Amino acid sequence: MKCITCKTARASRMALFFVSILMITACGAQNNGAATNKTQVKLSAPPAGGQLAVAVTDAGGAPITDATVSLEGNMNHAGMAPVMTDG
């Protein structure tokens, strides 16, 4: 039998993962008036806590080196502060 804390931690990680995917998808929907080109976003995360790796590539699979990526993780329960990063 798993402890309640373990289940809560797993649920929090899964929620963060899905929120991250939604945020990355939303970033792709912005149009700044420039010509649109097809980009790909690859998101990979370990099954347990750790680093979140994001790769942004063009339609040909080449990395986009001048991309600006922002990520914000919000868990709206007591004691949790938002986590934001730019890169």
N, C-alpha and C positions, 0 to 999 in steps of 0.2 A: 504494500500500500504506500503510495507516494504522499509526502507531506503537503499540506495546503500551501505552504510557502513556495515549494517547488512548482506546483501547478500555477500559482500566481506569477512567478518569475517567467515561466514558459509562455504564459498568456501575454505577458507584457512584451516579451521579445517578439512574439508573433504579431502583436498589434503594431509595434514599432516597424517591423519588416513591411507590413502591408501599407502603413502610412507612408513609409519611405517610397514605396513603389508608386503610390498615388501622387506624391509630391513630384517625383521625377517625371512622371507622365504629364502632370500639369505644367511643368517647366517647358516641355516640348510644345505645348499649345500656344505659347506666347509668340506674337508676331510683331517684330519691331520695324516692319516696313521693308526689310531687306529681302532679297530673293530667297525663297524657301528651298532648302535642300534636304535630302533625307539623311537623318542621323539615327544612330542606334545607341541605345543605352543598355549596358549590361550591368546587372546588379547581382553581387554574390555576397552572401553572409554565412558565417559558420553556424552550425546547428545550436551552438551555445553562445554565450556572450563573447564579444570580440570585436574586431574591426569590420567595417562595412566597406567593401571594395566596389567602386563604380568606374566603368569604362565608357567613354563617349567616343563613338566612331562615326565616320561618314558612311555613305551607302556602299563604298568599296571596302570597308573594313579598316581603313587607315585611322589611327587615333587623331582626334581633333585636339591640337595642343593649346589653342587659345580660348578654349571653352571656360566659362565661369559657371560653377555649380554651387548651389546653396542647398542646405539640408536643415530642416528643423524637425525635431522630434518632440511631440507633446504627449504627455500622459496626464490626463486630467483628474487624477485622484490625489488625495491629500498627501503632502510631503514631497511631491515630485515637481521639479522646476523644468521649464522647457530647455532643450539642448539645441543650440544652433551652431552651424559651422559654414564657412565659405572656403572654396578652394578652386 
